[in-house]
Structure formats: structure tokens, C-alpha cells
């Protein structure tokens, strides 16, 4: 008689894990399933946050995730809601600038800088790859605290200091 081979318990778990990974990466996965998978752990939450099929509402929730890697993938996803993008730009300015939806966001809302938290503007201004138009808009939108901080920071480029010296705020001008 032949004996039927049974797979060990870990084999089944491995197959389930592989299925979860595939489902989390599938752009056609229903939103409810993506939310369920993201709640299972940071690894799956990263995959869900990277999925271009993940709805904006879930990406907004994942934008507050405790894990750094999850938040980073949220800011890289073009479906992320505007307010989440703007908030996460403070933590991930380079990824914010690399997001393929950035140009579209600026076309839809030319005053986008006015919606950005000062910490996000300041983080973007410290990056050498920030486009000139964003630097100009960012300098004028900075509040007193962030403007003074940026003016006093040792790594602030001389060109930025010159721009800060023309800021509307007398405190920022004085700090520059």
C-alpha cells in the first residue's frame, strides 16, 4: 500500500503567506481585503501601501502607521490623498519630490504650498534637488518659526539665506 504524503504544518503557513503577499500586491484586490491584510503586520502593510490599486482612504490611514517603511511607501504611492502627501513630505521629502503624481497635484492646486505644514516646506527646502519654483514658493510660505530655524541652520545654502533675507517676516529677515 502507498502512504499519502502530508505536508508539514509550516508548509501550509508558507503557502498562506505567499497568497497574502500576492493578494496585497494585486491592484485588483478589493479594498476590504487590502485593509485586512494591512492590519496583519508591517510587511503586508508595506505591500498594500505600495499597491497602486490601494484606495486613497486606506493610504490616508496607513500614512499614520507606526512603521517608518509603511509611511515611506505611502508617500511614494500616487493615489495617496493630498493632505497625507503634504504631511509626510516633512519626513520623506525626497520621496515626495519623486512621486509621479506631484506635477498633477500642483496643476490641480497651484496654492499647494499654502496647504503644506511648515515642517514639510522646511524639509523640502533643505534638499538640493528641490525645483526652483518650489523653493521660491516655499520661502514665501514659511512661517516665522520655520523661517528662523532654516536661516539659522548651518547647512542652509547661501542662495536660500539670500532669499530668506527678503522674507515678509522681520524675524526671518533678521535671522538670515
C-alpha positions as CSV (number, residue, x, y, z in Angstrom):
1,X,0.0,0.0,0.0
2,X,1.2,3.5,-0.7
3,X,1.3,6.0,2.0
4,X,0.0,9.5,1.4
5,X,2.5,12.3,2.0
6,X,1.3,15.0,4.2
7,X,2.8,18.4,4.2
8,X,4.2,19.7,7.5
9,X,2.2,22.5,9.2
10,X,4.8,25.1,8.3
11,X,4.3,24.4,4.6
12,X,0.7,25.4,4.8
13,X,1.5,28.6,6.6
14,X,4.1,29.4,4.0
15,X,1.6,28.9,1.2
16,X,-0.9,31.1,3.1
17,X,1.8,33.7,3.5
18,X,2.6,33.6,-0.2
19,X,-1.0,34.0,-1.1
20,X,-1.3,37.0,1.3
21,X,1.7,38.6,-0.4
22,X,0.3,38.1,-3.9
23,X,-3.1,39.4,-2.8
24,X,-1.5,42.5,-1.1
25,X,0.3,43.3,-4.4
26,X,-2.6,42.8,-6.7
27,X,-4.1,46.0,-7.9
28,X,-7.5,44.3,-8.3
29,X,-7.7,43.2,-4.7
30,X,-10.9,44.6,-3.1
31,X,-10.3,47.5,-0.6
32,X,-11.7,45.5,2.3
33,X,-9.2,42.7,1.7
34,X,-6.4,45.2,1.4
35,X,-7.4,46.7,4.8
36,X,-7.5,43.3,6.3
37,X,-4.1,42.4,5.0
38,X,-2.5,45.7,6.1
39,X,-3.7,45.1,9.6
40,X,-1.9,41.7,9.8
41,X,1.6,43.3,10.1
42,X,4.1,45.8,8.8
43,X,5.4,43.6,6.0
44,X,1.9,43.2,4.4
45,X,1.1,46.9,5.2
46,X,4.2,47.9,3.1
47,X,3.0,45.9,0.2
48,X,-0.5,47.3,0.5
49,X,0.9,50.9,0.7
50,X,2.9,50.2,-2.5
51,X,-0.1,48.8,-4.4
52,X,-1.4,51.3,-7.0
53,X,-4.8,49.8,-6.5
54,X,-5.0,50.8,-2.8
55,X,-7.8,53.3,-2.3
56,X,-6.9,56.8,-1.0
57,X,-8.8,56.3,2.2
58,X,-6.7,53.3,3.2
59,X,-3.5,55.1,2.2
60,X,-4.5,58.0,4.4
61,X,-4.8,55.6,7.3
62,X,-1.5,53.9,6.5
63,X,0.1,57.4,6.4
64,X,-0.1,57.4,10.2
65,X,1.3,53.8,10.6
66,X,3.9,53.4,13.4
67,X,6.4,51.8,11.0
68,X,8.7,54.0,9.0
69,X,8.8,51.8,5.9
70,X,5.0,51.8,5.6
71,X,4.8,55.6,5.8
72,X,7.6,55.9,3.2
73,X,5.7,53.7,0.8
74,X,2.5,55.7,1.3
75,X,4.3,58.9,0.3
76,X,5.6,57.2,-2.8
77,X,2.1,56.0,-3.9
78,X,0.4,58.3,-6.5
79,X,-3.0,57.5,-5.0
80,X,-2.2,59.0,-1.6
81,X,-4.6,61.8,-0.6
82,X,-3.2,65.3,-0.8
83,X,-3.2,66.1,3.0
84,X,-1.3,62.8,3.7
85,X,1.3,63.6,1.0
86,X,1.8,67.1,2.4
87,X,2.2,65.9,5.9
88,X,4.6,63.0,5.0
89,X,6.8,65.4,3.0
90,X,8.3,66.5,6.3
91,X,9.6,63.0,7.0
92,X,10.2,61.9,3.4
93,X,11.0,65.0,1.3
94,X,13.0,63.2,-1.4
95,X,10.3,60.5,-1.9
96,X,7.6,63.3,-2.0
97,X,9.5,65.0,-4.9
98,X,9.9,61.7,-6.7
99,X,6.2,60.9,-6.6
100,X,4.9,60.7,-10.1
101,X,1.7,62.5,-9.1
102,X,3.4,65.6,-7.8
103,X,3.1,67.6,-11.1
104,X,-0.6,66.7,-11.3
105,X,-1.1,67.8,-7.6
106,X,0.4,71.2,-8.4
107,X,-1.7,71.6,-11.6
108,X,-4.9,70.8,-9.6
109,X,-3.9,73.1,-6.8
110,X,-1.4,75.9,-7.6
111,X,-1.5,77.1,-4.0
112,X,-0.5,73.7,-2.7
113,X,2.4,75.2,-0.7
114,X,0.0,77.2,1.4
115,X,-1.6,73.9,2.5
116,X,1.8,72.3,3.5
117,X,2.9,72.2,7.1
118,X,5.9,74.4,7.7
119,X,7.9,71.3,8.7
120,X,7.3,69.9,5.2
121,X,8.3,73.1,3.5
122,X,11.4,73.3,5.5
123,X,12.4,69.7,4.7
124,X,11.9,70.3,1.0
125,X,14.0,73.5,1.1
126,X,16.9,71.6,2.6
127,X,17.1,69.2,-0.4
128,X,19.4,70.3,-3.2
129,X,17.1,68.6,-5.8
130,X,14.1,70.7,-4.9
131,X,13.0,72.5,-8.1
132,X,13.5,76.3,-8.1
133,X,9.8,77.1,-8.4
134,X,9.1,75.1,-5.2
135,X,12.0,76.8,-3.4
136,X,10.6,80.2,-4.3
137,X,7.0,79.3,-3.2
138,X,8.3,77.6,-0.1
139,X,10.3,80.5,1.1
140,X,7.4,82.9,0.9
141,X,5.1,80.4,2.6
142,X,7.3,79.7,5.6
143,X,6.1,80.9,9.0
144,X,8.3,82.8,11.5
145,X,9.5,79.7,13.4
146,X,10.5,77.5,10.5
147,X,11.9,80.5,8.6
148,X,14.1,81.5,11.5
149,X,15.1,77.9,12.1
150,X,16.1,77.5,8.4
151,X,18.0,80.8,8.4
152,X,20.0,79.7,11.5
153,X,20.7,76.1,10.3
154,X,24.3,75.5,9.5
155,X,23.6,73.6,6.3
156,X,21.3,76.2,4.7
157,X,22.6,77.1,1.3
158,X,23.7,80.7,0.8
159,X,21.1,81.1,-2.0
160,X,18.4,80.2,0.5
161,X,19.8,82.6,3.0
162,X,19.6,85.4,0.4
163,X,16.0,84.5,-0.3
164,X,15.2,84.4,3.4
165,X,16.7,87.9,3.8
166,X,13.8,89.1,1.6
167,X,11.1,87.3,3.6
168,X,8.0,89.2,4.7
169,X,8.7,88.5,8.3
170,X,11.1,90.8,10.1
171,X,12.2,88.0,12.4
172,X,13.1,85.8,9.4
173,X,14.9,88.6,7.7
174,X,16.9,89.3,10.9
175,X,17.8,85.7,11.3
176,X,19.0,85.4,7.7
